[in-house]
Amino acid sequence: MATAEERMRILKMVSDKQITAEEGARLLEEKVKLNVTIPVGLVDVGLRMGARFAPELSGMDSSAIQSALREGVRGRILSVDDDGDEERVEIFVE
């Protein structure tokens, strides 16, 4: 979902008739980003939950992810694209 600031900017554009309500709704729906913070010990649970939303993750071996975490790897450690729904699941370690 768009941030509060982005939502307000889009709603103001609709209010000022710079864009239509339909265009505003589309913009609000396009801005979907979810950040989830979980303890390292719950990586397997997180992947199983993610598999409900991205079937490409089901049956995935999480040992490579756990190994990267143990080694202190930072940044993106997983990216899965769903071309059919034009969605992406990414896992980052900060």
C-alpha positions as CSV (number, residue, x, y, z in Angstrom):
1,M,0.0,0.0,0.0
2,A,1.1,3.5,-0.7
3,T,2.6,5.5,2.2
4,A,0.3,8.1,3.9
5,E,2.1,10.9,2.1
6,E,1.8,9.2,-1.3
7,R,-1.9,8.5,-0.6
8,M,-2.5,12.2,0.3
9,R,-0.7,13.4,-2.8
10,I,-2.8,11.1,-5.0
11,L,-6.0,12.1,-3.3
12,K,-5.1,15.8,-3.8
13,M,-4.5,15.2,-7.5
14,V,-8.0,13.7,-7.7
15,S,-9.4,16.6,-5.8
16,D,-7.7,19.1,-8.0
17,K,-9.0,17.2,-11.1
18,Q,-5.4,16.5,-12.3
19,I,-6.3,12.8,-12.6
20,T,-9.6,10.9,-12.6
21,A,-10.8,8.9,-9.6
22,E,-10.2,5.7,-11.5
23,E,-6.6,6.8,-12.2
24,G,-6.1,7.6,-8.5
25,A,-7.5,4.2,-7.5
26,R,-5.1,2.5,-9.9
27,L,-2.1,4.5,-8.5
28,L,-3.1,3.6,-5.0
29,E,-3.3,-0.1,-5.8
30,E,0.0,-0.2,-7.7
31,K,2.0,1.0,-4.7
32,V,2.1,-2.2,-2.6
33,K,5.1,-2.9,-0.5
34,L,5.3,-4.8,2.7
35,N,8.1,-4.9,5.2
36,V,8.1,-7.7,7.7
37,T,10.7,-8.1,10.4
38,I,11.1,-11.6,11.9
39,P,13.6,-13.3,14.1
40,V,16.2,-15.4,12.2
41,G,14.8,-18.5,13.9
42,L,11.5,-18.0,12.2
43,V,12.9,-18.0,8.6
44,D,11.3,-21.4,7.8
45,V,7.9,-20.3,9.1
46,G,8.2,-17.0,7.1
47,L,9.0,-19.0,3.9
48,R,6.0,-21.3,4.4
49,M,3.8,-18.2,5.0
50,G,5.3,-16.6,1.9
51,A,4.6,-19.7,-0.2
52,R,0.8,-19.1,0.4
53,F,1.2,-15.9,-1.6
54,A,3.9,-17.0,-4.0
55,P,3.5,-20.7,-4.9
56,E,7.0,-20.7,-6.4
57,L,8.3,-20.7,-2.8
58,S,6.5,-23.9,-1.8
59,G,8.9,-26.8,-1.2
60,M,11.9,-24.4,-1.2
61,D,15.0,-25.5,0.7
62,S,15.7,-22.7,3.2
63,S,19.2,-24.0,4.1
64,A,20.9,-21.6,1.6
65,I,19.0,-18.7,3.3
66,Q,19.9,-19.9,6.8
67,S,23.5,-20.3,5.7
68,A,23.6,-16.8,4.3
69,L,22.2,-15.5,7.6
70,R,24.7,-17.4,9.7
71,E,27.5,-16.0,7.5
72,G,26.3,-12.4,8.0
73,V,25.3,-11.8,4.4
74,R,23.5,-8.4,4.0
75,G,21.1,-7.2,1.3
76,R,18.7,-9.2,-1.0
77,I,19.0,-12.9,-0.4
78,L,15.9,-14.0,-2.4
79,S,13.8,-12.6,-5.2
80,V,10.9,-14.5,-6.8
81,D,8.9,-13.0,-9.7
82,D,5.3,-14.0,-10.5
83,D,5.0,-12.9,-14.1
84,G,1.3,-13.9,-14.3
85,D,0.3,-11.5,-11.6
86,E,3.2,-9.1,-12.1
87,E,4.2,-9.5,-8.5
88,R,7.5,-9.9,-6.8
89,V,8.6,-11.4,-3.4
90,E,12.0,-10.3,-2.1
91,I,13.8,-11.1,1.1
92,F,16.3,-8.6,2.4
93,V,18.6,-8.8,5.4
94,E,19.5,-5.5,7.0
